[in-house]
Amino acid sequence: MFAFMIMTSARFENVRRMMRWIYRPENFYVISIDLLANSSMSEEDLQALDKPNIKIVRPCPVTWGGISQVTSLFNGMRTATEMGQWRYFINLSDTDVPIKSLSAISAQLDQYAQQGKLNFVRSWGMTTTPKMVEMKPSAPPELEEMMAMRPDVKFLVHRQLANMFSSSKSSPVMEIKWRVSLHVTDVSYQKTLIVRPLFREEAIGRMKFFARHRPHFGKMWSILHRDTCEWMLNYEQLPEFFLQFGGTFCPDESMLHTLLNSEDNPHRDTIMANAFRFNKASPIAINDHVLPKLQASEDFFARKLSQKQTTKLEAWLDKLAAQ
């Protein structure tokens, strides 16, 4: 039995299509909507989703690269634990597609459970303590609006970091080593990230934290056993994780991984380094052209579904859903 969390910006055509392929009355579904999204949900949509095992939540505005993505994830996880009993929590976006039937996924997870593997996420850890970027006393305090690296977020960057953000390749968007070395303020109501160097005391506090919890990174997509979810939600240091990672860049690709790989995690040995996402969870145009590769894949899900040339793909997905 699964608990699915579907993250969406209120693109309900995508949600309807997703539910067509993964809905089962014995599972649970949390549909998490960006609080600032312009909802296109009609009365018909509401009626279609008016089921006891489906819950629609709008926990917060969500900004790419900010802590609000992690807040939304943990809110969905906690909501799912309150809905009923399930074994695995699976987070998806509204453009993901299942490329195995739910019965096949369940059978495969049962086989891994017999081998002691209950959690599935791909992570890698830093081999050295991250170097913090500290504020220079002579640094001008001005913020600059930097190049548009993404259409859905605005970057306001301290001038000391201007060279770092001069291109996406040199910025933390691509250079992962800098993601925990800066201070980021997620102004989610304005879809804005304010990025600056760390003040001295902030840098000291962060270095102490990462000396205890070696930072790990990876895509945010995972399959987690309920016992692991409940441990994370009740972990006494979870507020400190939110405090420290709340000021980092792209914490959705680091906080969960660092938490799962913490020595405090009693379920750490049950982790398998595979999230079963096609193309290692990197988004590509999922359409009829990649259908043969999807059919041959051992993965469970793929992202992102294209808006065009999906007739054959959708017909195949409908057959999978019927199994």
Residue pairs with C-beta under 8 A, 6 or more apart in sequence:
1 26
1 27
1 28
1 85
1 86
1 87
1 88
2 27
2 28
2 86
2 87
2 88
2 89
2 90
2 102
2 106
3 27
3 28
3 29
3 30
3 80
3 81
3 83
3 86
3 88
3 89
3 90
3 226
4 22
4 27
4 28
4 29
4 30
4 90
4 91
4 92
5 29
5 30
5 32
5 73
5 76
5 77
5 80
5 89
5 90
5 91
5 92
6 15
6 18
6 29
6 30
6 31
6 32
6 92
6 93
6 94
7 32
7 62
7 72
7 73
7 76
7 91
7 92
7 93
7 94
8 14
8 15
8 31
8 32
8 33
8 34
8 37
8 93
8 94
9 33
9 34
9 37
9 62
9 94
10 33
10 34
10 37
10 38
10 39
10 40
10 41
11 40
11 94
12 39
12 40
12 41
12 42
12 45
14 94
14 95
14 305
15 31
15 45
15 49
15 94
16 45
16 48
17 305
17 314
18 92
18 94
18 96
18 97
19 29
19 48
19 49
20 318
20 321
21 97
21 98
21 317
21 318
21 320
21 321
22 29
22 92
22 98
22 102
22 321
23 29
24 102
25 51
25 53
26 53
27 53
27 86
27 102
28 53
28 54
28 55
28 80
28 83
28 84
28 86
29 53
29 54
29 55
30 55
30 57
30 76
30 79
30 80
30 83
31 49
31 54
31 55
31 56
31 57
32 57
32 58
32 59
32 72
32 75
32 76
33 39
33 56
33 57
33 58
34 58
34 61
34 62
34 72
35 58
35 59
35 60
35 61
35 62
36 61
36 62
36 188
36 189
36 191
49 56
53 83
53 84
55 79
55 83
57 75
57 76
57 79
59 71
59 72
59 75
59 76
60 68
60 71
60 72
60 75
60 188
61 68
61 188
61 189
61 191
62 68
62 69
62 72
62 188
63 69
63 153
63 186
63 187
63 188
63 191
63 192
63 193
64 150
64 152
64 153
65 150
65 153
65 173
65 184
65 186
65 193
65 249
65 250
66 153
66 184
66 186
66 188
66 193
66 251
67 186
67 242
67 245
67 246
67 247
67 248
67 251
68 186
68 188
69 220
69 251
69 252
70 242
70 245
70 251
70 252
70 255
70 256
71 242
73 91
73 220
73 252
73 256
74 232
74 233
76 91
77 89
77 224
77 229
77 232
77 233
78 233
80 86
80 89
80 229
81 226
81 229
81 230
81 233
85 226
86 226
87 109
87 225
87 226
88 109
88 223
88 224
88 225
88 226
89 223
89 224
89 225
89 226
89 229
90 222
90 223
90 224
90 301
91 220
91 221
91 222
92 221
92 301
93 303
93 304
95 283
95 303
95 304
95 305
96 301
96 302
96 303
96 304
96 305
97 286
97 301
97 302
97 303
97 305
97 313
97 317
98 105
98 300
98 301
98 317
98 320
98 321
99 278
99 294
99 295
99 297
99 299
99 300
99 301
99 302
99 317
99 320
100 108
100 299
100 300
100 320
101 320
101 321
101 323
103 323
104 323
105 276
105 300
108 300
109 223
112 118
112 120
112 272
116 269
116 270
117 270
117 271
117 272
118 225
118 227
118 228
118 267
118 270
119 222
119 223
119 224
119 225
119 228
119 260
119 267
119 270
119 271
119 272
120 222
120 223
120 224
120 271
120 272
120 274
120 275
120 276
121 218
121 221
121 222
121 223
121 224
121 256
121 257
121 260
121 271
121 273
121 275
122 218
122 219
122 273
122 274
122 275
122 280
122 281
123 216
123 217
123 218
123 257
123 260
123 261
123 271
123 273
124 216
124 217
124 218
125 214
125 215
125 216
125 217
125 261
126 177
126 214
126 215
126 216
126 217
129 207
129 210
129 211
130 177
130 180
130 181
130 207
130 210
130 215
131 181
132 181
132 198
132 203
132 206
132 207
133 161
133 178
133 181
133 182
133 197
133 198
134 197
134 198
134 199
134 200
134 203
135 158
135 160
135 196
135 197
135 198
135 199
135 200
136 160
136 197
139 158
139 159
139 160
139 197
140 159
140 160
141 158
141 159
142 158
142 159
143 156
143 157
143 158
143 159
143 194
143 196
144 156
144 157
144 158
144 159
144 162
145 154
145 155
145 156
145 157
146 155
146 156
146 157
146 162
146 165
146 166
147 155
147 165
147 166
147 167
147 168
148 154
149 155
149 168
149 171
149 173
150 173
152 191
153 191
153 192
153 193
154 190
154 191
154 192
154 193
155 165
155 192
155 193
155 195
156 192
156 193
156 194
156 195
157 164
157 165
157 194
157 195
157 196
158 195
158 196
158 197
160 196
160 197
161 182
161 195
161 196
161 197
163 170
164 170
164 171
164 172
164 175
164 178
165 171
165 195
168 174
169 175
171 178
172 178
172 179
172 182
172 249
172 250
173 250
176 217
176 253
178 249
179 217
179 248
179 249
179 250
179 253
179 254
180 206
180 210
180 215
180 245
180 248
180 249
180 254
181 198
182 195
182 196
182 197
182 198
182 248
182 249
183 195
183 196
183 197
183 198
183 199
183 202
183 247
184 193
184 194
184 195
184 247
184 248
184 249
185 193
185 194
185 195
185 247
186 193
186 246
187 193
187 194
193 249
195 249
198 206
202 247
205 244
206 244
206 247
209 240
209 244
210 244
213 241
213 258
213 259
213 262
214 258
214 261
215 254
215 258
216 254
216 257
216 258
216 260
216 261
217 253
217 254
217 257
218 253
218 254
218 257
218 275
219 253
219 275
219 277
219 280
219 281
219 282
220 252
220 253
220 256
221 275
221 277
221 281
221 301
221 303
222 256
222 275
223 275
223 276
223 300
225 267
225 270
227 267
228 260
228 265
228 267
228 270
231 265
231 266
231 267
232 238
232 259
232 260
235 241
235 259
235 264
237 264
238 259
241 255
241 258
241 259
242 255
245 251
245 254
245 255
245 258
248 254
248 255
259 265
260 267
260 268
260 271
261 268
261 271
262 268
275 281
276 298
276 299
276 300
276 301
277 299
277 300
277 301
277 302
277 303
278 286
278 293
278 294
278 297
278 299
278 301
278 302
278 303
279 302
281 303
283 303
283 304
284 290
284 303
284 304
285 304
285 306
286 294
286 302
286 303
286 304
286 305
286 306
286 310
286 313
287 305
287 306
287 308
287 309
287 310
287 313
288 309
288 310
288 311
288 312
288 313
289 309
290 302
291 312
291 313
291 316
294 302
294 313
294 316
295 316
305 313
